[in-house]
Amino acid sequence: MAFVISDSCVSCGACAGGCPVGAISEGDGKFEIDAAACINCGACAGACPTGAISEE
């Protein structure tokens, strides 16, 4: 299962910088994870300062 970003995202970009496969991009009001590209490593969840990222 891919990780997902909740509405508590503050669009800081920390998750995108931590993603080893570039599966995260800035969306409308928050960052978004491309489920097809996500390798489920969890690096983004560890980089998120607000805890907005969790497993789907």
PQR file with spaces between the fields and no chain letter, atoms N, CA, C, O and H, PARSE charges and radii, in Angstrom:
ATOM       1  N    MET     1       0.839   -1.190    0.000 -0.4000 1.5000
ATOM       2  CA   MET     1       0.000    0.000    0.000 -0.0000 2.0000
ATOM       3  C    MET     1       0.881    1.249    0.000  0.5500 1.7000
ATOM       4  O    MET     1       1.929    1.291    0.644 -0.5500 1.4000
ATOM       5  N    ALA     2       0.447    2.221   -0.708 -0.4000 1.5000
ATOM       6  CA   ALA     2       1.174    3.478   -0.779 -0.0000 2.0000
ATOM       7  C    ALA     2       0.873    4.336    0.442  0.5500 1.7000
ATOM       8  O    ALA     2      -0.114    4.121    1.146 -0.5500 1.4000
ATOM       9  H    ALA     2      -0.405    2.187   -1.231  0.4000 1.0000
ATOM      10  N    PHE     3       1.730    5.296    0.673 -0.4000 1.5000
ATOM      11  CA   PHE     3       1.497    6.266    1.734 -0.0000 2.0000
ATOM      12  C    PHE     3       0.596    7.368    1.182  0.5500 1.7000
ATOM      13  O    PHE     3       0.544    7.583   -0.029 -0.5500 1.4000
ATOM      14  H    PHE     3       2.532    5.470    0.101  0.4000 1.0000
ATOM      15  N    VAL     4      -0.110    8.061    2.066 -0.4000 1.5000
ATOM      16  CA   VAL     4      -0.987    9.159    1.677 -0.0000 2.0000
ATOM      17  C    VAL     4      -0.712   10.362    2.572  0.5500 1.7000
ATOM      18  O    VAL     4      -0.241   10.220    3.701 -0.5500 1.4000
ATOM      19  H    VAL     4      -0.068    7.886    3.049  0.4000 1.0000
ATOM      20  N    ILE     5      -1.014   11.540    2.052 -0.4000 1.5000
ATOM      21  CA   ILE     5      -0.813   12.786    2.789 -0.0000 2.0000
ATOM      22  C    ILE     5      -2.182   13.344    3.153  0.5500 1.7000
ATOM      23  O    ILE     5      -3.035   13.525    2.284 -0.5500 1.4000
ATOM      24  H    ILE     5      -1.397   11.655    1.135  0.4000 1.0000
ATOM      25  N    SER     6      -2.389   13.617    4.434 -0.4000 1.5000
ATOM      26  CA   SER     6      -3.682   14.119    4.912 -0.0000 2.0000
ATOM      27  C    SER     6      -3.782   15.634    4.737  0.5500 1.7000
ATOM      28  O    SER     6      -2.836   16.288    4.297 -0.5500 1.4000
ATOM      29  H    SER     6      -1.696   13.470    5.140  0.4000 1.0000
ATOM      30  N    ASP     7      -4.937   16.170    5.087 -0.4000 1.5000
ATOM      31  CA   ASP     7      -5.177   17.603    4.982 -0.0000 2.0000
ATOM      32  C    ASP     7      -4.383   18.422    5.994  0.5500 1.7000
ATOM      33  O    ASP     7      -4.394   19.651    5.930 -0.5500 1.4000
ATOM      34  H    ASP     7      -5.705   15.639    5.444  0.4000 1.0000
ATOM      35  N    SER     8      -3.694   17.764    6.928 -0.4000 1.5000
ATOM      36  CA   SER     8      -2.878   18.506    7.881 -0.0000 2.0000
ATOM      37  C    SER     8      -1.514   18.881    7.289  0.5500 1.7000
ATOM      38  O    SER     8      -0.668   19.445    7.983 -0.5500 1.4000
ATOM      39  H    SER     8      -3.685   16.766    6.980  0.4000 1.0000
ATOM      40  N    CYS     9      -1.306   18.569    6.014 -0.4000 1.5000
ATOM      41  CA   CYS     9      -0.088   18.959    5.292 -0.0000 2.0000
ATOM      42  C    CYS     9       0.009   20.483    5.250  0.5500 1.7000
ATOM      43  O    CYS     9      -0.969   21.162    4.940 -0.5500 1.4000
ATOM      44  H    CYS     9      -1.994   18.111    5.451  0.4000 1.0000
ATOM      45  N    VAL    10       1.196   21.018    5.564 -0.4000 1.5000
ATOM      46  CA   VAL    10       1.416   22.457    5.532 -0.0000 2.0000
ATOM      47  C    VAL    10       2.237   22.886    4.305  0.5500 1.7000
ATOM      48  O    VAL    10       2.701   24.025    4.234 -0.5500 1.4000
ATOM      49  H    VAL    10       1.991   20.466    5.815  0.4000 1.0000
ATOM      50  N    SER    11       2.411   21.988    3.357 -0.4000 1.5000
ATOM      51  CA   SER    11       3.118   22.259    2.094 -0.0000 2.0000
ATOM      52  C    SER    11       4.547   22.749    2.300  0.5500 1.7000
ATOM      53  O    SER    11       5.002   23.656    1.603 -0.5500 1.4000
ATOM      54  H    SER    11       2.034   21.063    3.414  0.4000 1.0000
ATOM      55  N    CYS    12       5.248   22.156    3.249 -0.4000 1.5000
ATOM      56  CA   CYS    12       6.633   22.573    3.499 -0.0000 2.0000
ATOM      57  C    CYS    12       7.614   21.936    2.517  0.5500 1.7000
ATOM      58  O    CYS    12       8.694   22.479    2.284 -0.5500 1.4000
ATOM      59  H    CYS    12       4.879   21.419    3.816  0.4000 1.0000
ATOM      60  N    GLY    13       7.244   20.780    1.933 -0.4000 1.5000
ATOM      61  CA   GLY    13       8.100   20.120    0.958 -0.0000 2.0000
ATOM      62  C    GLY    13       9.125   19.170    1.532  0.5500 1.7000
ATOM      63  O    GLY    13       9.894   18.574    0.777 -0.5500 1.4000
ATOM      64  H    GLY    13       6.367   20.339    2.122  0.4000 1.0000
ATOM      65  N    ALA    14       9.164   19.010    2.839 -0.4000 1.5000
ATOM      66  CA   ALA    14      10.146   18.111    3.457 -0.0000 2.0000
ATOM      67  C    ALA    14       9.998   16.687    2.943  0.5500 1.7000
ATOM      68  O    ALA    14      10.995   15.990    2.757 -0.5500 1.4000
ATOM      69  H    ALA    14       8.540   19.495    3.452  0.4000 1.0000
ATOM      70  N    CYS    15       8.779   16.253    2.715 -0.4000 1.5000
ATOM      71  CA   CYS    15       8.530   14.892    2.239 -0.0000 2.0000
ATOM      72  C    CYS    15       9.077   14.675    0.838  0.5500 1.7000
ATOM      73  O    CYS    15       9.662   13.631    0.550 -0.5500 1.4000
ATOM      74  H    CYS    15       7.969   16.819    2.867  0.4000 1.0000
ATOM      75  N    ALA    16       8.892   15.653   -0.030 -0.4000 1.5000
ATOM      76  CA   ALA    16       9.356   15.531   -1.413 -0.0000 2.0000
ATOM      77  C    ALA    16      10.868   15.403   -1.457  0.5500 1.7000
ATOM      78  O    ALA    16      11.405   14.639   -2.258 -0.5500 1.4000
ATOM      79  H    ALA    16       8.417   16.502    0.203  0.4000 1.0000
ATOM      80  N    GLY    17      11.555   16.142   -0.604 -0.4000 1.5000
ATOM      81  CA   GLY    17      13.004   16.075   -0.553 -0.0000 2.0000
ATOM      82  C    GLY    17      13.508   14.744   -0.021  0.5500 1.7000
ATOM      83  O    GLY    17      14.628   14.335   -0.326 -0.5500 1.4000
ATOM      84  H    GLY    17      11.119   16.763    0.047  0.4000 1.0000
ATOM      85  N    GLY    18      12.685   14.065    0.774 -0.4000 1.5000
ATOM      86  CA   GLY    18      13.082   12.794    1.354 -0.0000 2.0000
ATOM      87  C    GLY    18      12.711   11.579    0.535  0.5500 1.7000
ATOM      88  O    GLY    18      13.126   10.468    0.864 -0.5500 1.4000
ATOM      89  H    GLY    18      11.775   14.397    1.022  0.4000 1.0000
ATOM      90  N    CYS    19      11.944   11.759   -0.520 -0.4000 1.5000
ATOM      91  CA   CYS    19      11.486   10.628   -1.334 -0.0000 2.0000
ATOM      92  C    CYS    19      12.572   10.186   -2.312  0.5500 1.7000
ATOM      93  O    CYS    19      12.973   10.961   -3.180 -0.5500 1.4000
ATOM      94  H    CYS    19      11.607   12.662   -0.788  0.4000 1.0000
ATOM      95  N    PRO    20      13.056    8.940   -2.180 -0.5600 1.5000
ATOM      96  CA   PRO    20      14.141    8.484   -3.053  0.2800 2.0000
ATOM      97  C    PRO    20      13.731    8.220   -4.501  0.5500 1.7000
ATOM      98  O    PRO    20      14.597    8.096   -5.367 -0.5500 1.4000
ATOM      99  N    VAL    21      12.438    8.134   -4.780 -0.4000 1.5000
ATOM     100  CA   VAL    21      11.999    7.848   -6.148 -0.0000 2.0000
ATOM     101  C    VAL    21      11.220    9.007   -6.778  0.5500 1.7000
ATOM     102  O    VAL    21      10.695    8.861   -7.882 -0.5500 1.4000
ATOM     103  H    VAL    21      11.735    8.235   -4.077  0.4000 1.0000
ATOM     104  N    GLY    22      11.139   10.134   -6.109 -0.4000 1.5000
ATOM     105  CA   GLY    22      10.464   11.301   -6.665 -0.0000 2.0000
ATOM     106  C    GLY    22       8.966   11.129   -6.848  0.5500 1.7000
ATOM     107  O    GLY    22       8.389   11.664   -7.794 -0.5500 1.4000
ATOM     108  H    GLY    22      11.565   10.253   -5.212  0.4000 1.0000
ATOM     109  N    ALA    23       8.332   10.383   -5.946 -0.4000 1.5000
ATOM     110  CA   ALA    23       6.901   10.093   -6.074 -0.0000 2.0000
ATOM     111  C    ALA    23       6.009   11.184   -5.486  0.5500 1.7000
ATOM     112  O    ALA    23       4.784   11.074   -5.539 -0.5500 1.4000
ATOM     113  H    ALA    23       8.801    9.948   -5.177  0.4000 1.0000
ATOM     114  N    ILE    24       6.607   12.233   -4.928 -0.4000 1.5000
ATOM     115  CA   ILE    24       5.827   13.279   -4.263 -0.0000 2.0000
ATOM     116  C    ILE    24       5.963   14.585   -5.025  0.5500 1.7000
ATOM     117  O    ILE    24       7.062   14.997   -5.397 -0.5500 1.4000
ATOM     118  H    ILE    24       7.602   12.322   -4.885  0.4000 1.0000
ATOM     119  N    SER    25       4.826   15.226   -5.249 -0.4000 1.5000
ATOM     120  CA   SER    25       4.834   16.514   -5.934 -0.0000 2.0000
ATOM     121  C    SER    25       3.834   17.448   -5.270  0.5500 1.7000
ATOM     122  O    SER    25       2.942   17.007   -4.544 -0.5500 1.4000
ATOM     123  H    SER    25       3.934   14.891   -4.947  0.4000 1.0000
ATOM     124  N    GLU    26       3.992   18.737   -5.525 -0.4000 1.5000
ATOM     125  CA   GLU    26       3.094   19.723   -4.945 -0.0000 2.0000
ATOM     126  C    GLU    26       1.765   19.704   -5.676  0.5500 1.7000
ATOM     127  O    GLU    26       1.711   19.841   -6.898 -0.5500 1.4000
ATOM     128  H    GLU    26       4.716   19.095   -6.115  0.4000 1.0000
ATOM     129  N    GLY    27       0.694   19.534   -4.914 -0.4000 1.5000
ATOM     130  CA   GLY    27      -0.648   19.523   -5.489 -0.0000 2.0000
ATOM     131  C    GLY    27      -1.372   20.803   -5.153  0.5500 1.7000
ATOM     132  O    GLY    27      -0.744   21.821   -4.860 -0.5500 1.4000
ATOM     133  H    GLY    27       0.738   19.423   -3.921  0.4000 1.0000
ATOM     134  N    ASP    28      -2.669   20.761   -5.192 -0.4000 1.5000
ATOM     135  CA   ASP    28      -3.499   21.921   -4.920 -0.0000 2.0000
ATOM     136  C    ASP    28      -3.725   22.053   -3.410  0.5500 1.7000
ATOM     137  O    ASP    28      -4.619   21.416   -2.853 -0.5500 1.4000
ATOM     138  H    ASP    28      -3.179   19.934   -5.430  0.4000 1.0000
ATOM     139  N    GLY    29      -2.916   22.876   -2.760 -0.4000 1.5000
ATOM     140  CA   GLY    29      -3.062   23.109   -1.333 -0.0000 2.0000
ATOM     141  C    GLY    29      -2.288   22.165   -0.437  0.5500 1.7000
ATOM     142  O    GLY    29      -2.151   22.434    0.756 -0.5500 1.4000
ATOM     143  H    GLY    29      -2.190   23.393   -3.213  0.4000 1.0000
ATOM     144  N    LYS    30      -1.777   21.064   -0.974 -0.4000 1.5000
ATOM     145  CA   LYS    30      -0.957   20.131   -0.208 -0.0000 2.0000
ATOM     146  C    LYS    30      -0.150   19.282   -1.173  0.5500 1.7000
ATOM     147  O    LYS    30      -0.425   19.254   -2.373 -0.5500 1.4000
ATOM     148  H    LYS    30      -1.888   20.846   -1.944  0.4000 1.0000
ATOM     149  N    PHE    31       0.837   18.598   -0.644 -0.4000 1.5000
ATOM     150  CA   PHE    31       1.634   17.710   -1.486 -0.0000 2.0000
ATOM     151  C    PHE    31       0.877   16.401   -1.709  0.5500 1.7000
ATOM     152  O    PHE    31       0.018   16.035   -0.907 -0.5500 1.4000
ATOM     153  H    PHE    31       1.059   18.621    0.330  0.4000 1.0000
ATOM     154  N    GLU    32       1.194   15.700   -2.794 -0.4000 1.5000
ATOM     155  CA   GLU    32       0.506   14.461   -3.144 -0.0000 2.0000
ATOM     156  C    GLU    32       1.533   13.382   -3.481  0.5500 1.7000
ATOM     157  O    GLU    32       2.610   13.668   -4.004 -0.5500 1.4000
ATOM     158  H    GLU    32       1.891   15.998   -3.446  0.4000 1.0000
ATOM     159  N    ILE    33       1.174   12.134   -3.169 -0.4000 1.5000
ATOM     160  CA   ILE    33       2.044   10.996   -3.453 -0.0000 2.0000
ATOM     161  C    ILE    33       1.455   10.202   -4.618  0.5500 1.7000
ATOM     162  O    ILE    33       0.282    9.827   -4.592 -0.5500 1.4000
ATOM     163  H    ILE    33       0.299   11.902   -2.744  0.4000 1.0000
ATOM     164  N    ASP    34       2.273    9.948   -5.635 -0.4000 1.5000
ATOM     165  CA   ASP    34       1.866    9.129   -6.767 -0.0000 2.0000
ATOM     166  C    ASP    34       1.938    7.664   -6.323  0.5500 1.7000
ATOM     167  O    ASP    34       3.026    7.103   -6.197 -0.5500 1.4000
ATOM     168  H    ASP    34       3.225   10.252   -5.655  0.4000 1.0000
ATOM     169  N    ALA    35       0.782    7.054   -6.089 -0.4000 1.5000
ATOM     170  CA   ALA    35       0.717    5.683   -5.570 -0.0000 2.0000
ATOM     171  C    ALA    35       1.422    4.682   -6.476  0.5500 1.7000
ATOM     172  O    ALA    35       1.969    3.691   -5.991 -0.5500 1.4000
ATOM     173  H    ALA    35      -0.102    7.510   -6.192  0.4000 1.0000
ATOM     174  N    ALA    36       1.418    4.925   -7.776 -0.4000 1.5000
ATOM     175  CA   ALA    36       2.056    4.006   -8.710 -0.0000 2.0000
ATOM     176  C    ALA    36       3.576    4.057   -8.612  0.5500 1.7000
ATOM     177  O    ALA    36       4.255    3.071   -8.898 -0.5500 1.4000
ATOM     178  H    ALA    36       0.975    5.730   -8.170  0.4000 1.0000
ATOM     179  N    ALA    37       4.111    5.210   -8.206 -0.4000 1.5000
ATOM     180  CA   ALA    37       5.558    5.373   -8.111 -0.0000 2.0000
ATOM     181  C    ALA    37       6.084    5.093   -6.700  0.5500 1.7000
ATOM     182  O    ALA    37       7.269    4.806   -6.527 -0.5500 1.4000
ATOM     183  H    ALA    37       3.560    6.011   -7.973  0.4000 1.0000
ATOM     184  N    CYS    38       5.221    5.173   -5.706 -0.4000 1.5000
ATOM     185  CA   CYS    38       5.618    4.976   -4.305 -0.0000 2.0000
ATOM     186  C    CYS    38       6.137    3.555   -4.082  0.5500 1.7000
ATOM     187  O    CYS    38       5.506    2.582   -4.493 -0.5500 1.4000
ATOM     188  H    CYS    38       4.259    5.406   -5.846  0.4000 1.0000
ATOM     189  N    ILE    39       7.306    3.450   -3.418 -0.4000 1.5000
ATOM     190  CA   ILE    39       7.882    2.133   -3.129 -0.0000 2.0000
ATOM     191  C    ILE    39       7.647    1.723   -1.675  0.5500 1.7000
ATOM     192  O    ILE    39       8.211    0.735   -1.203 -0.5500 1.4000
ATOM     193  H    ILE    39       7.819    4.241   -3.083  0.4000 1.0000
ATOM     194  N    ASN    40       6.814    2.486   -0.971 -0.4000 1.5000
ATOM     195  CA   ASN    40       6.400    2.154    0.397 -0.0000 2.0000
ATOM     196  C    ASN    40       7.574    2.081    1.370  0.5500 1.7000
ATOM     197  O    ASN    40       7.595    1.232    2.261 -0.5500 1.4000
ATOM     198  H    ASN    40       6.356    3.288   -1.354  0.4000 1.0000
ATOM     199  N    CYS    41       8.553    2.974    1.197 -0.4000 1.5000
ATOM     200  CA   CYS    41       9.735    2.938    2.063 -0.0000 2.0000
ATOM     201  C    CYS    41       9.526    3.680    3.376  0.5500 1.7000
ATOM     202  O    CYS    41      10.192    3.382    4.368 -0.5500 1.4000
ATOM     203  H    CYS    41       8.536    3.663    0.473  0.4000 1.0000
ATOM     204  N    GLY    42       8.600    4.649    3.396 -0.4000 1.5000
ATOM     205  CA   GLY    42       8.306    5.391    4.608 -0.0000 2.0000
ATOM     206  C    GLY    42       9.209    6.581    4.875  0.5500 1.7000
ATOM     207  O    GLY    42       9.071    7.237    5.908 -0.5500 1.4000
ATOM     208  H    GLY    42       8.059    4.891    2.590  0.4000 1.0000
ATOM     209  N    ALA    43      10.130    6.873    3.966 -0.4000 1.5000
ATOM     210  CA   ALA    43      11.035    8.005    4.165 -0.0000 2.0000
ATOM     211  C    ALA    43      10.259    9.317    4.285  0.5500 1.7000
ATOM     212  O    ALA    43      10.637   10.197    5.058 -0.5500 1.4000
ATOM     213  H    ALA    43      10.241    6.341    3.127  0.4000 1.0000
ATOM     214  N    CYS    44       9.195    9.443    3.533 -0.4000 1.5000
ATOM     215  CA   CYS    44       8.400   10.671    3.565 -0.0000 2.0000
ATOM     216  C    CYS    44       7.736   10.870    4.931  0.5500 1.7000
ATOM     217  O    CYS    44       7.705   11.984    5.454 -0.5500 1.4000
ATOM     218  H    CYS    44       8.888    8.728    2.905  0.4000 1.0000
ATOM     219  N    ALA    45       7.210    9.797    5.499 -0.4000 1.5000
ATOM     220  CA   ALA    45       6.542    9.884    6.802 -0.0000 2.0000
ATOM     221  C    ALA    45       7.532   10.322    7.871  0.5500 1.7000
ATOM     222  O    ALA    45       7.183   11.095    8.764 -0.5500 1.4000
ATOM     223  H    ALA    45       7.235    8.892    5.074  0.4000 1.0000
ATOM     224  N    GLY    46       8.759    9.836    7.785 -0.4000 1.5000
ATOM     225  CA   GLY    46       9.771   10.217    8.746 -0.0000 2.0000
ATOM     226  C    GLY    46      10.226   11.666    8.586  0.5500 1.7000
ATOM     227  O    GLY    46      10.682   12.288    9.545 -0.5500 1.4000
ATOM     228  H    GLY    46       9.043    9.208    7.060  0.4000 1.0000
ATOM     229  N    ALA    47      10.103   12.195    7.379 -0.4000 1.5000
ATOM     230  CA   ALA    47      10.543   13.571    7.103 -0.0000 2.0000
ATOM     231  C    ALA    47       9.468   14.609    7.410  0.5500 1.7000
ATOM     232  O    ALA    47       9.775   15.795    7.535 -0.5500 1.4000
ATOM     233  H    ALA    47       9.732   11.689    6.599  0.4000 1.0000
ATOM     234  N    CYS    48       8.222   14.182    7.533 -0.4000 1.5000
ATOM     235  CA   CYS    48       7.101   15.120    7.710 -0.0000 2.0000
ATOM     236  C    CYS    48       7.067   15.673    9.140  0.5500 1.7000
ATOM     237  O    CYS    48       6.917   14.909   10.093 -0.5500 1.4000
ATOM     238  H    CYS    48       7.972   13.219    7.431  0.4000 1.0000
ATOM     239  N    PRO    49       7.205   16.995    9.295 -0.5600 1.5000
ATOM     240  CA   PRO    49       7.211   17.585   10.638  0.2800 2.0000
ATOM     241  C    PRO    49       5.830   17.634   11.310  0.5500 1.7000
ATOM     242  O    PRO    49       5.736   17.815   12.524 -0.5500 1.4000
ATOM     243  N    THR    50       4.764   17.472   10.522 -0.4000 1.5000
ATOM     244  CA   THR    50       3.422   17.554   11.106 -0.0000 2.0000
ATOM     245  C    THR    50       2.749   16.205   11.248  0.5500 1.7000
ATOM     246  O    THR    50       1.627   16.135   11.750 -0.5500 1.4000
ATOM     247  H    THR    50       4.840   17.325    9.535  0.4000 1.0000
ATOM     248  N    GLY    51       3.397   15.127   10.820 -0.4000 1.5000
ATOM     249  CA   GLY    51       2.808   13.803   10.919 -0.0000 2.0000
ATOM     250  C    GLY    51       1.628   13.609    9.987  0.5500 1.7000
ATOM     251  O    GLY    51       0.724   12.826   10.282 -0.5500 1.4000
ATOM     252  H    GLY    51       4.308   15.184   10.412  0.4000 1.0000
ATOM     253  N    ALA    52       1.628   14.317    8.862 -0.4000 1.5000
ATOM     254  CA   ALA    52       0.508   14.288    7.920 -0.0000 2.0000
ATOM     255  C    ALA    52       0.537   13.093    6.977  0.5500 1.7000
ATOM     256  O    ALA    52      -0.383   12.919    6.179 -0.5500 1.4000
ATOM     257  H    ALA    52       2.362   14.952    8.623  0.4000 1.0000
ATOM     258  N    ILE    53       1.577   12.266    7.054 -0.4000 1.5000
ATOM     259  CA   ILE    53       1.725   11.152    6.119 -0.0000 2.0000
ATOM     260  C    ILE    53       1.558    9.822    6.857  0.5500 1.7000
ATOM     261  O    ILE    53       2.166    9.588    7.902 -0.5500 1.4000
ATOM     262  H    ILE    53       2.325   12.407    7.703  0.4000 1.0000
ATOM     263  N    SER    54       0.719    8.960    6.283 -0.4000 1.5000
ATOM     264  CA   SER    54       0.490    7.651    6.889 -0.0000 2.0000
ATOM     265  C    SER    54       0.268    6.628    5.778  0.5500 1.7000
ATOM     266  O    SER    54       0.062    6.981    4.617 -0.5500 1.4000
ATOM     267  H    SER    54       0.225    9.150    5.434  0.4000 1.0000
ATOM     268  N    GLU    55       0.316    5.353    6.161 -0.4000 1.5000
ATOM     269  CA   GLU    55       0.028    4.293    5.190 -0.0000 2.0000
ATOM     270  C    GLU    55      -1.464    4.261    4.914  0.5500 1.7000
ATOM     271  O    GLU    55      -2.287    4.422    5.815 -0.5500 1.4000
ATOM     272  H    GLU    55       0.484    5.066    7.104  0.4000 1.0000
ATOM     273  N    GLU    56      -1.792    4.051    3.649 -0.4000 1.5000
ATOM     274  CA   GLU    56      -3.200    4.009    3.227 -0.0000 2.0000
ATOM     275  C    GLU    56      -3.873    2.772    3.721  0.5500 1.7000
ATOM     276  O    GLU    56      -5.059    2.570    3.461 -0.5500 1.4000
ATOM     277  H    GLU    56      -1.123    3.921    2.917  0.4000 1.0000
